[in-house]
Structure formats: structure tokens, C-alpha cells
Amino acid sequence: MFWLDSILTYVGIIYGILLVLATFVHNKVTEAFRIDALFMPNPSESTRPLNLVAGLLVAGYSIYSLLAG
């Protein structure tokens, strides 16, 4: 079961990086993963920094889980 935990941790790190990139890069891939576009009725440029916060939290927790486990 250790391999499944590792795979999920790596996926979390990649998703966190994608969220951070969604704050600064505008293309089809990053637009599809935006958190603010999923949960807010009218996402705009002013809501884009939410992706940075969420991305840092997700990637940080995943890295912590990888190192602590």
C-alpha cells in the first residue's frame, strides 16, 4: 500500500504546482485546473490569487507528507 500513498503524494505535488502556475500562466491546461473557476460563479483576474494560496497549501502538505512519512 506504500506505493499508492507515494503516487497520491506525487499527484498532490504536481497539482499544487499546476495551481501555482495557474496564477501566472494563462493557457488551456492551467485554466482547466483553476480552483476559483470551480467554486466561484464569476471567476476573474481578481480571484486568480486564490490558486496561489491553494497551490502552496496542497504542494506544501504533499511535500511534508512525503518527507515525514
C-alpha positions as CSV (number, residue, x, y, z in Angstrom):
1,M,0.0,0.0,0.0
2,F,3.0,2.2,0.3
3,W,3.2,2.7,-3.5
4,L,-0.3,4.0,-3.6
5,D,0.5,6.6,-0.9
6,S,3.5,7.7,-2.8
7,I,1.6,8.0,-6.1
8,L,-1.1,10.1,-4.4
9,T,1.6,12.3,-2.8
10,Y,3.3,12.9,-6.1
11,V,0.0,13.7,-7.7
12,G,-0.7,16.2,-5.0
13,I,2.7,17.9,-5.6
14,I,2.0,18.1,-9.3
15,Y,-1.5,19.5,-8.7
16,G,-0.1,22.1,-6.3
17,I,2.4,23.2,-8.9
18,L,-0.3,23.5,-11.5
19,L,-2.3,25.7,-9.2
20,V,0.6,28.0,-8.6
21,L,1.2,28.1,-12.4
22,A,-2.5,28.9,-12.9
23,T,-1.9,32.2,-11.0
24,F,0.7,33.4,-13.5
25,V,0.3,31.4,-16.8
26,H,-2.8,31.6,-19.0
27,N,-3.2,28.6,-21.2
28,K,-5.7,25.7,-21.6
29,V,-4.1,23.3,-19.2
30,T,-3.8,25.8,-16.3
31,E,-7.2,27.2,-16.9
32,A,-8.8,23.7,-16.5
33,F,-7.3,23.3,-13.0
34,R,-8.2,26.7,-11.5
35,I,-9.8,26.4,-8.1
36,D,-11.5,29.8,-8.3
37,A,-13.2,28.7,-11.6
38,L,-14.5,25.6,-10.0
39,F,-16.1,27.2,-6.9
40,M,-16.9,30.8,-7.8
41,P,-19.8,31.8,-10.0
42,N,-17.8,34.6,-11.8
43,P,-14.1,33.9,-11.8
44,S,-11.9,36.8,-12.9
45,E,-8.4,38.1,-12.7
46,S,-9.0,39.4,-9.2
47,T,-9.9,35.9,-7.9
48,R,-6.8,34.3,-9.6
49,P,-4.5,34.7,-6.5
50,L,-6.7,32.1,-4.7
51,N,-5.0,29.5,-6.9
52,L,-1.6,30.6,-5.5
53,V,-2.7,30.1,-1.9
54,A,-4.4,26.8,-2.6
55,G,-1.4,25.6,-4.7
56,L,1.1,26.4,-2.0
57,L,-1.1,24.6,0.6
58,V,-1.6,21.5,-1.5
59,A,2.0,21.2,-2.6
60,G,3.4,22.1,0.8
61,Y,1.3,19.4,2.5
62,S,2.2,16.8,-0.1
63,I,5.9,17.6,0.3
64,Y,5.6,17.4,4.1
65,S,3.8,14.1,3.8
66,L,6.5,12.7,1.5
67,L,9.3,13.8,3.9
68,A,7.6,12.9,7.2
69,G,6.3,9.5,6.1
